[in-house]
């Protein structure tokens, strides 16, 4: 997926016109809130934390409380699972209806 | 822990036989205090540890302060870093404490087993497709060395215990050996499960010898910490590290 990085290497799903685009599969399956709580320092780039510690890419770490990000992601996954289940039941209902029609032709 | 230190200068006669002596080792340049209740003590004297990497603050604790229930809190400060520990002082003998701003997970052949639970291989790719490489946790006595000869091999070095990173800001790894071609896994991860590198809390890609670091300042709780490699189709690979440590 494509993500966008601001000047502090914070991740975004939309470019405000100033950001750098990066292609990565690290966040595949992750919800918007999770992704945008992360920092992604690309290979060859350097991020300096407020206390002066230097991090060299490719380094990916949460910029927000990871416990909260993880909970948001788990909620997202439960939502997706419940919706997939509903979709699956709907598809099965349609299939069964079609099968009935075909059989009655 | 037994400290060996070199006396610097004369004794000065500041320690009494009836006193307890509290020796607190701290990284060079630190300010060290000992506190109990409303009492804060500064060192009676300083000595250098024999390896010259630590300064030892010597505190004289009078008999009137001996207490079997309330410990002394010793604190070291250097810049923005602090570390503390507690020591119960009950009689006139020598007590020791060592304060460090770093938590070592691997140190030149020392697996730091009391903290890490040891280092071992944990498969993270389908073992029917990827066979195991070789892990030598004390290569040449100093290096944790992961190697995978040939293609479609996987190898990892993962802590046996989950490590609580709550009070630390940075995870460092010092890489001494690096052989890698291709684009397979060569990452240091913080993960919830030893056998999985999906959904890590944080990671850094190892691309050479040198020091690499992960920002863990927004991560609380405990995680397995592991270095994971796979040779993929590109051929053999190897990574060795001599140190891994967390810093406040």
Interface residues (C-beta under 8 A of the other chain):
Chain A: X26 X39 X43 X47 X49 X51 X53 X54 X55 X56 X57 X58 X59 X60 X61 X62 X63 X64 X65 X66 X67 X70 X73
Chain B: X80 X169 X170 X199 X201 X202 X203 X204 X205 X207 X212 X213 X214 X215 X216 X217 X218 X219 X220 X221
